[in-house]
Amino acid sequence: MGMKFTDEHLMEVNAAGAFRNRKYNMLIGRDEMLTSTLIYNNGQGNIGSMHNFSSYNSQVMQAWNRHDFEEANAMQLK
C-alpha cells in the first residue's frame, strides 16, 4: 500500500513518507520533484505526467539507484 503525493512542499513529503516507520510506499506525482524526494529516501517511485510518455523518470531512478547522482540530476533537468 502507499500513496501518491503531488504537493510541492518537500517537508510534507518527508513527514508523510516517514509515517509509521516508512510503512507505506510514496509515489511522487510531480516529475520535477523526483530527485528532490529521493534525497529524503521517501520517493520510491513516480506517477507523473511525463512518465507515461518518456523513459526519463525510469532513467533518473536507475541512475539514482547506481548512486550516479550527477546523471540522475542531468536526466531530471531534461
Gaussian input, Z-matrix of N, CA and C with variables (Angstrom, degrees):
# hf/3-21g

backbone

0 1
 N
 C     1     B1
 C     2     B2     1     A1
 N     3     B3     2     A2     1     D1
 C     4     B4     3     A3     2     D2
 C     5     B5     4     A4     3     D3
 N     6     B6     5     A5     4     D4
 C     7     B7     6     A6     5     D5
 C     8     B8     7     A7     6     D6
 N     9     B9     8     A8     7     D7
 C    10    B10     9     A9     8     D8
 C    11    B11    10    A10     9     D9
 N    12    B12    11    A11    10    D10
 C    13    B13    12    A12    11    D11
 C    14    B14    13    A13    12    D12
 N    15    B15    14    A14    13    D13
 C    16    B16    15    A15    14    D14
 C    17    B17    16    A16    15    D15
 N    18    B18    17    A17    16    D16
 C    19    B19    18    A18    17    D17
 C    20    B20    19    A19    18    D18
 N    21    B21    20    A20    19    D19
 C    22    B22    21    A21    20    D20
 C    23    B23    22    A22    21    D21
 N    24    B24    23    A23    22    D22
 C    25    B25    24    A24    23    D23
 C    26    B26    25    A25    24    D24
 N    27    B27    26    A26    25    D25
 C    28    B28    27    A27    26    D26
 C    29    B29    28    A28    27    D27
 N    30    B30    29    A29    28    D28
 C    31    B31    30    A30    29    D29
 C    32    B32    31    A31    30    D30
 N    33    B33    32    A32    31    D31
 C    34    B34    33    A33    32    D32
 C    35    B35    34    A34    33    D33
 N    36    B36    35    A35    34    D34
 C    37    B37    36    A36    35    D35
 C    38    B38    37    A37    36    D36
 N    39    B39    38    A38    37    D37
 C    40    B40    39    A39    38    D38
 C    41    B41    40    A40    39    D39
 N    42    B42    41    A41    40    D40
 C    43    B43    42    A42    41    D41
 C    44    B44    43    A43    42    D42
 N    45    B45    44    A44    43    D43
 C    46    B46    45    A45    44    D44
 C    47    B47    46    A46    45    D45
 N    48    B48    47    A47    46    D46
 C    49    B49    48    A48    47    D47
 C    50    B50    49    A49    48    D48
 N    51    B51    50    A50    49    D49
 C    52    B52    51    A51    50    D50
 C    53    B53    52    A52    51    D51
 N    54    B54    53    A53    52    D52
 C    55    B55    54    A54    53    D53
 C    56    B56    55    A55    54    D54
 N    57    B57    56    A56    55    D55
 C    58    B58    57    A57    56    D56
 C    59    B59    58    A58    57    D57
 N    60    B60    59    A59    58    D58
 C    61    B61    60    A60    59    D59
 C    62    B62    61    A61    60    D60
 N    63    B63    62    A62    61    D61
 C    64    B64    63    A63    62    D62
 C    65    B65    64    A64    63    D63
 N    66    B66    65    A65    64    D64
 C    67    B67    66    A66    65    D65
 C    68    B68    67    A67    66    D66
 N    69    B69    68    A68    67    D67
 C    70    B70    69    A69    68    D68
 C    71    B71    70    A70    69    D69
 N    72    B72    71    A71    70    D70
 C    73    B73    72    A72    71    D71
 C    74    B74    73    A73    72    D72
 N    75    B75    74    A74    73    D73
 C    76    B76    75    A75    74    D74
 C    77    B77    76    A76    75    D75
 N    78    B78    77    A77    76    D76
 C    79    B79    78    A78    77    D77
 C    80    B80    79    A79    78    D78
 N    81    B81    80    A80    79    D79
 C    82    B82    81    A81    80    D80
 C    83    B83    82    A82    81    D81
 N    84    B84    83    A83    82    D82
 C    85    B85    84    A84    83    D83
 C    86    B86    85    A85    84    D84
 N    87    B87    86    A86    85    D85
 C    88    B88    87    A87    86    D86
 C    89    B89    88    A88    87    D87
 N    90    B90    89    A89    88    D88
 C    91    B91    90    A90    89    D89
 C    92    B92    91    A91    90    D90
 N    93    B93    92    A92    91    D91
 C    94    B94    93    A93    92    D92
 C    95    B95    94    A94    93    D93
 N    96    B96    95    A95    94    D94
 C    97    B97    96    A96    95    D95
 C    98    B98    97    A97    96    D96
 N    99    B99    98    A98    97    D97
 C   100   B100    99    A99    98    D98
 C   101   B101   100   A100    99    D99
 N   102   B102   101   A101   100   D100
 C   103   B103   102   A102   101   D101
 C   104   B104   103   A103   102   D102
 N   105   B105   104   A104   103   D103
 C   106   B106   105   A105   104   D104
 C   107   B107   106   A106   105   D105
 N   108   B108   107   A107   106   D106
 C   109   B109   108   A108   107   D107
 C   110   B110   109   A109   108   D108
 N   111   B111   110   A110   109   D109
 C   112   B112   111   A111   110   D110
 C   113   B113   112   A112   111   D111
 N   114   B114   113   A113   112   D112
 C   115   B115   114   A114   113   D113
 C   116   B116   115   A115   114   D114
 N   117   B117   116   A116   115   D115
 C   118   B118   117   A117   116   D116
 C   119   B119   118   A118   117   D117
 N   120   B120   119   A119   118   D118
 C   121   B121   120   A120   119   D119
 C   122   B122   121   A121   120   D120
 N   123   B123   122   A122   121   D121
 C   124   B124   123   A123   122   D122
 C   125   B125   124   A124   123   D123
 N   126   B126   125   A125   124   D124
 C   127   B127   126   A126   125   D125
 C   128   B128   127   A127   126   D126
 N   129   B129   128   A128   127   D127
 C   130   B130   129   A129   128   D128
 C   131   B131   130   A130   129   D129
 N   132   B132   131   A131   130   D130
 C   133   B133   132   A132   131   D131
 C   134   B134   133   A133   132   D132
 N   135   B135   134   A134   133   D133
 C   136   B136   135   A135   134   D134
 C   137   B137   136   A136   135   D135
 N   138   B138   137   A137   136   D136
 C   139   B139   138   A138   137   D137
 C   140   B140   139   A139   138   D138
 N   141   B141   140   A140   139   D139
 C   142   B142   141   A141   140   D140
 C   143   B143   142   A142   141   D141
 N   144   B144   143   A143   142   D142
 C   145   B145   144   A144   143   D143
 C   146   B146   145   A145   144   D144
 N   147   B147   146   A146   145   D145
 C   148   B148   147   A147   146   D146
 C   149   B149   148   A148   147   D147
 N   150   B150   149   A149   148   D148
 C   151   B151   150   A150   149   D149
 C   152   B152   151   A151   150   D150
 N   153   B153   152   A152   151   D151
 C   154   B154   153   A153   152   D152
 C   155   B155   154   A154   153   D153
 N   156   B156   155   A155   154   D154
 C   157   B157   156   A156   155   D155
 C   158   B158   157   A157   156   D156
 N   159   B159   158   A158   157   D157
 C   160   B160   159   A159   158   D158
 C   161   B161   160   A160   159   D159
 N   162   B162   161   A161   160   D160
 C   163   B163   162   A162   161   D161
 C   164   B164   163   A163   162   D162
 N   165   B165   164   A164   163   D163
 C   166   B166   165   A165   164   D164
 C   167   B167   166   A166   165   D165
 N   168   B168   167   A167   166   D166
 C   169   B169   168   A168   167   D167
 C   170   B170   169   A169   168   D168
 N   171   B171   170   A170   169   D169
 C   172   B172   171   A171   170   D170
 C   173   B173   172   A172   171   D171
 N   174   B174   173   A173   172   D172
 C   175   B175   174   A174   173   D173
 C   176   B176   175   A175   174   D174
 N   177   B177   176   A176   175   D175
 C   178   B178   177   A177   176   D176
 C   179   B179   178   A178   177   D177
 N   180   B180   179   A179   178   D178
 C   181   B181   180   A180   179   D179
 C   182   B182   181   A181   180   D180
 N   183   B183   182   A182   181   D181
 C   184   B184   183   A183   182   D182
 C   185   B185   184   A184   183   D183
 N   186   B186   185   A185   184   D184
 C   187   B187   186   A186   185   D185
 C   188   B188   187   A187   186   D186
 N   189   B189   188   A188   187   D187
 C   190   B190   189   A189   188   D188
 C   191   B191   190   A190   189   D189
 N   192   B192   191   A191   190   D190
 C   193   B193   192   A192   191   D191
 C   194   B194   193   A193   192   D192
 N   195   B195   194   A194   193   D193
 C   196   B196   195   A195   194   D194
 C   197   B197   196   A196   195   D195
 N   198   B198   197   A197   196   D196
 C   199   B199   198   A198   197   D197
 C   200   B200   199   A199   198   D198
 N   201   B201   200   A200   199   D199
 C   202   B202   201   A201   200   D200
 C   203   B203   202   A202   201   D201
 N   204   B204   203   A203   202   D202
 C   205   B205   204   A204   203   D203
 C   206   B206   205   A205   204   D204
 N   207   B207   206   A206   205   D205
 C   208   B208   207   A207   206   D206
 C   209   B209   208   A208   207   D207
 N   210   B210   209   A209   208   D208
 C   211   B211   210   A210   209   D209
 C   212   B212   211   A211   210   D210
 N   213   B213   212   A212   211   D211
 C   214   B214   213   A213   212   D212
 C   215   B215   214   A214   213   D213
 N   216   B216   215   A215   214   D214
 C   217   B217   216   A216   215   D215
 C   218   B218   217   A217   216   D216
 N   219   B219   218   A218   217   D217
 C   220   B220   219   A219   218   D218
 C   221   B221   220   A220   219   D219
 N   222   B222   221   A221   220   D220
 C   223   B223   222   A222   221   D221
 C   224   B224   223   A223   222   D222
 N   225   B225   224   A224   223   D223
 C   226   B226   225   A225   224   D224
 C   227   B227   226   A226   225   D225
 N   228   B228   227   A227   226   D226
 C   229   B229   228   A228   227   D227
 C   230   B230   229   A229   228   D228
 N   231   B231   230   A230   229   D229
 C   232   B232   231   A231   230   D230
 C   233   B233   232   A232   231   D231

   B1=1.4359
   B2=1.5161
   B3=1.2946
   B4=1.4399
   B5=1.5009
   B6=1.3231
   B7=1.4499
   B8=1.5118
   B9=1.3132
   B10=1.4537
   B11=1.5246
   B12=1.3160
   B13=1.4590
   B14=1.5125
   B15=1.3312
   B16=1.4541
   B17=1.5214
   B18=1.2980
   B19=1.4606
   B20=1.5239
   B21=1.3265
   B22=1.4662
   B23=1.5252
   B24=1.3135
   B25=1.4577
   B26=1.5330
   B27=1.3221
   B28=1.4627
   B29=1.5222
   B30=1.3193
   B31=1.4667
   B32=1.5273
   B33=1.3168
   B34=1.4586
   B35=1.5258
   B36=1.3237
   B37=1.4660
   B38=1.5240
   B39=1.3343
   B40=1.4556
   B41=1.5240
   B42=1.3217
   B43=1.4659
   B44=1.5246
   B45=1.3149
   B46=1.4631
   B47=1.5272
   B48=1.3245
   B49=1.4590
   B50=1.5144
   B51=1.3313
   B52=1.4643
   B53=1.5281
   B54=1.3219
   B55=1.4614
   B56=1.5198
   B57=1.3069
   B58=1.4669
   B59=1.5260
   B60=1.3374
   B61=1.4658
   B62=1.5272
   B63=1.3434
   B64=1.4614
   B65=1.5308
   B66=1.3278
   B67=1.4609
   B68=1.5315
   B69=1.3334
   B70=1.4576
   B71=1.5305
   B72=1.3034
   B73=1.4606
   B74=1.5261
   B75=1.3133
   B76=1.4595
   B77=1.5239
   B78=1.2950
   B79=1.4502
   B80=1.5224
   B81=1.3005
   B82=1.4473
   B83=1.5201
   B84=1.3224
   B85=1.4490
   B86=1.5147
   B87=1.3093
   B88=1.4644
   B89=1.5138
   B90=1.3170
   B91=1.4600
   B92=1.5228
   B93=1.3268
   B94=1.4590
   B95=1.5268
   B96=1.3288
   B97=1.4611
   B98=1.5208
   B99=1.3048
   B100=1.4656
   B101=1.5203
   B102=1.3281
   B103=1.4749
   B104=1.5198
   B105=1.3241
   B106=1.4664
   B107=1.5192
   B108=1.3120
   B109=1.4636
   B110=1.5277
   B111=1.3095
   B112=1.4624
   B113=1.5246
   B114=1.3315
   B115=1.4647
   B116=1.5193
   B117=1.3096
   B118=1.4664
   B119=1.5254
   B120=1.3128
   B121=1.4646
   B122=1.5241
   B123=1.3167
   B124=1.4568
   B125=1.5149
   B126=1.3082
   B127=1.4508
   B128=1.5051
   B129=1.3049
   B130=1.4512
   B131=1.5167
   B132=1.2863
   B133=1.4501
   B134=1.5057
   B135=1.3017
   B136=1.4457
   B137=1.5169
   B138=1.3212
   B139=1.4550
   B140=1.5168
   B141=1.2955
   B142=1.4522
   B143=1.5126
   B144=1.2952
   B145=1.4589
   B146=1.5225
   B147=1.3171
   B148=1.4592
   B149=1.5262
   B150=1.3108
   B151=1.4632
   B152=1.5236
   B153=1.3036
   B154=1.4591
   B155=1.5184
   B156=1.3340
   B157=1.4540
   B158=1.5218
   B159=1.3005
   B160=1.4614
   B161=1.5194
   B162=1.3067
   B163=1.4683
   B164=1.5249
   B165=1.3362
   B166=1.4632
   B167=1.5253
   B168=1.3172
   B169=1.4575
   B170=1.5168
   B171=1.3244
   B172=1.4666
   B173=1.5231
   B174=1.3172
   B175=1.4643
   B176=1.5176
   B177=1.3189
   B178=1.4703
   B179=1.5182
   B180=1.3173
   B181=1.4728
   B182=1.5288
   B183=1.3136
   B184=1.4627
   B185=1.5246
   B186=1.3292
   B187=1.4715
   B188=1.5161
   B189=1.3251
   B190=1.4697
   B191=1.5303
   B192=1.3211
   B193=1.4684
   B194=1.5303
   B195=1.3395
   B196=1.4736
   B197=1.5266
   B198=1.3160
   B199=1.4744
   B200=1.5203
   B201=1.3103
   B202=1.4606
   B203=1.5314
   B204=1.3380
   B205=1.4538
   B206=1.5289
   B207=1.3104
   B208=1.4699
   B209=1.5243
   B210=1.3155
   B211=1.4662
   B212=1.5278
   B213=1.3306
   B214=1.4542
   B215=1.5190
   B216=1.3144
   B217=1.4598
   B218=1.5254
   B219=1.3188
   B220=1.4711
   B221=1.5332
   B222=1.3191
   B223=1.4553
   B224=1.5240
   B225=1.3215
   B226=1.4689
   B227=1.5238
   B228=1.3103
   B229=1.4586
   B230=1.5255
   B231=1.3328
   B232=1.4680
   B233=1.4989
   A1=109.37
   A2=114.87
   A3=119.79
   A4=111.22
   A5=114.51
   A6=118.72
   A7=110.17
   A8=114.41
   A9=122.11
   A10=106.99
   A11=116.29
   A12=121.44
   A13=108.17
   A14=117.61
   A15=120.52
   A16=113.66
   A17=118.35
   A18=120.94
   A19=110.00
   A20=117.58
   A21=120.82
   A22=114.30
   A23=118.10
   A24=121.29
   A25=110.03
   A26=115.96
   A27=120.78
   A28=113.50
   A29=117.76
   A30=118.65
   A31=110.61
   A32=117.23
   A33=120.30
   A34=111.03
   A35=116.39
   A36=119.54
   A37=108.96
   A38=115.72
   A39=120.81
   A40=111.13
   A41=117.47
   A42=121.13
   A43=110.95
   A44=117.13
   A45=120.22
   A46=110.89
   A47=116.85
   A48=120.12
   A49=113.34
   A50=117.08
   A51=121.31
   A52=112.79
   A53=117.05
   A54=121.63
   A55=111.47
   A56=115.04
   A57=122.87
   A58=112.52
   A59=114.57
   A60=121.48
   A61=111.89
   A62=116.03
   A63=124.30
   A64=112.71
   A65=115.20
   A66=121.06
   A67=112.73
   A68=116.54
   A69=120.19
   A70=111.32
   A71=116.53
   A72=121.89
   A73=109.06
   A74=115.73
   A75=121.39
   A76=107.88
   A77=117.33
   A78=122.38
   A79=107.57
   A80=116.38
   A81=121.77
   A82=109.12
   A83=116.31
   A84=121.42
   A85=114.60
   A86=117.67
   A87=120.84
   A88=108.60
   A89=115.12
   A90=120.44
   A91=112.53
   A92=116.23
   A93=120.41
   A94=113.29
   A95=118.45
   A96=121.74
   A97=113.16
   A98=118.62
   A99=120.51
   A100=112.51
   A101=119.18
   A102=119.03
   A103=111.80
   A104=117.11
   A105=119.53
   A106=111.70
   A107=117.05
   A108=119.35
   A109=112.09
   A110=117.80
   A111=119.76
   A112=111.05
   A113=116.17
   A114=120.61
   A115=110.65
   A116=116.79
   A117=121.45
   A118=112.07
   A119=117.38
   A120=123.12
   A121=111.68
   A122=116.12
   A123=120.13
   A124=111.89
   A125=117.09
   A126=119.55
   A127=110.11
   A128=116.63
   A129=120.51
   A130=111.43
   A131=114.95
   A132=119.69
   A133=109.57
   A134=114.82
   A135=119.56
   A136=109.75
   A137=115.72
   A138=122.07
   A139=104.38
   A140=115.45
   A141=120.29
   A142=110.98
   A143=115.37
   A144=119.86
   A145=112.37
   A146=118.11
   A147=120.84
   A148=113.29
   A149=117.48
   A150=120.35
   A151=112.03
   A152=115.90
   A153=119.34
   A154=112.89
   A155=117.64
   A156=121.19
   A157=114.13
   A158=117.77
   A159=120.01
   A160=109.62
   A161=115.18
   A162=119.73
   A163=111.70
   A164=117.73
   A165=119.81
   A166=113.04
   A167=117.85
   A168=118.82
   A169=111.54
   A170=117.26
   A171=119.92
   A172=110.32
   A173=116.62
   A174=120.34
   A175=111.28
   A176=116.75
   A177=120.20
   A178=109.35
   A179=117.13
   A180=121.12
   A181=111.32
   A182=118.04
   A183=120.74
   A184=111.03
   A185=116.40
   A186=120.16
   A187=110.22
   A188=117.10
   A189=120.78
   A190=110.11
   A191=116.85
   A192=120.62
   A193=112.59
   A194=116.86
   A195=121.42
   A196=111.41
   A197=116.97
   A198=124.10
   A199=111.08
   A200=116.45
   A201=122.45
   A202=107.19
   A203=114.80
   A204=121.11
   A205=112.34
   A206=116.83
   A207=119.27
   A208=110.69
   A209=116.99
   A210=120.91
   A211=110.59
   A212=116.81
   A213=119.82
   A214=111.05
   A215=116.45
   A216=120.75
   A217=110.79
   A218=117.26
   A219=120.80
   A220=109.99
   A221=117.54
   A222=120.77
   A223=110.83
   A224=116.86
   A225=120.91
   A226=110.00
   A227=117.32
   A228=120.86
   A229=113.32
   A230=117.24
   A231=120.03
   A232=109.73
   D1=156.59
   D2=178.63
   D3=-172.30
   D4=-163.17
   D5=178.72
   D6=-150.66
   D7=157.15
   D8=175.45
   D9=-97.42
   D10=129.64
   D11=-178.49
   D12=-114.79
   D13=120.48
   D14=-177.11
   D15=-115.54
   D16=-1.16
   D17=-179.63
   D18=-76.34
   D19=151.59
   D20=-177.12
   D21=-90.92
   D22=1.50
   D23=-179.45
   D24=-83.43
   D25=104.03
   D26=-172.76
   D27=-64.67
   D28=-31.64
   D29=178.19
   D30=-65.09
   D31=-33.65
   D32=177.38
   D33=-71.81
   D34=-35.17
   D35=174.42
   D36=-60.81
   D37=-44.87
   D38=179.98
   D39=-61.92
   D40=-46.64
   D41=-179.10
   D42=-63.95
   D43=-44.76
   D44=180.00
   D45=-64.63
   D46=-39.62
   D47=179.61
   D48=-68.66
   D49=-27.98
   D50=-179.52
   D51=-83.94
   D52=-9.65
   D53=-177.48
   D54=-54.96
   D55=132.70
   D56=179.01
   D57=53.03
   D58=45.04
   D59=176.67
   D60=57.92
   D61=43.48
   D62=178.16
   D63=61.14
   D64=37.53
   D65=-178.87
   D66=-65.03
   D67=-33.39
   D68=-172.63
   D69=-105.68
   D70=145.72
   D71=175.91
   D72=-72.57
   D73=137.61
   D74=176.09
   D75=-105.13
   D76=120.08
   D77=175.71
   D78=-109.86
   D79=121.59
   D80=-174.68
   D81=-83.43
   D82=131.22
   D83=-174.88
   D84=-99.13
   D85=9.53
   D86=177.81
   D87=-131.08
   D88=119.30
   D89=-178.06
   D90=-54.87
   D91=-41.60
   D92=-174.73
   D93=-70.45
   D94=-7.46
   D95=-179.72
   D96=-103.99
   D97=0.81
   D98=-171.09
   D99=-57.45
   D100=-55.80
   D101=-177.33
   D102=-66.49
   D103=-33.51
   D104=178.50
   D105=-62.64
   D106=-38.74
   D107=-179.70
   D108=-79.65
   D109=-25.35
   D110=175.64
   D111=-64.71
   D112=-31.13
   D113=177.91
   D114=-58.12
   D115=-39.52
   D116=178.82
   D117=-75.97
   D118=-5.21
   D119=-177.45
   D120=63.14
   D121=26.62
   D122=177.50
   D123=-106.84
   D124=-28.05
   D125=-177.90
   D126=-75.20
   D127=104.88
   D128=-177.67
   D129=-102.45
   D130=-0.13
   D131=-179.80
   D132=179.10
   D133=-176.44
   D134=-174.64
   D135=-143.47
   D136=134.45
   D137=169.30
   D138=-126.80
   D139=82.86
   D140=-177.12
   D141=-114.39
   D142=173.35
   D143=-177.10
   D144=-69.02
   D145=-34.91
   D146=-177.46
   D147=-87.20
   D148=-15.72
   D149=-176.05
   D150=-57.94
   D151=-35.73
   D152=-178.47
   D153=-77.65
   D154=-13.26
   D155=-174.86
   D156=-112.85
   D157=-10.93
   D158=179.93
   D159=-147.09
   D160=169.15
   D161=178.87
   D162=-100.68
   D163=8.70
   D164=-176.65
   D165=-57.81
   D166=-45.99
   D167=-177.85
   D168=-65.06
   D169=-36.62
   D170=175.79
   D171=-63.85
   D172=-39.85
   D173=178.70
   D174=-68.46
   D175=-36.29
   D176=175.49
   D177=-60.99
   D178=-48.61
   D179=-179.42
   D180=-62.98
   D181=-41.54
   D182=179.36
   D183=-62.97
   D184=-45.27
   D185=178.45
   D186=-63.00
   D187=-41.79
   D188=-179.69
   D189=-62.46
   D190=-44.30
   D191=-179.55
   D192=-65.77
   D193=-24.67
   D194=174.46
   D195=-84.16
   D196=-1.56
   D197=-176.27
   D198=65.84
   D199=26.57
   D200=175.07
   D201=-96.50
   D202=76.90
   D203=-172.40
   D204=-69.62
   D205=-30.44
   D206=176.40
   D207=-64.37
   D208=-43.69
   D209=178.02
   D210=-66.44
   D211=-41.91
   D212=177.91
   D213=-59.27
   D214=-43.60
   D215=178.85
   D216=-65.58
   D217=-41.34
   D218=179.63
   D219=-62.98
   D220=-41.91
   D221=178.19
   D222=-67.22
   D223=-37.33
   D224=178.65
   D225=-61.72
   D226=-38.58
   D227=-177.45
   D228=-71.47
   D229=-18.94
   D230=177.77
   D231=-72.62

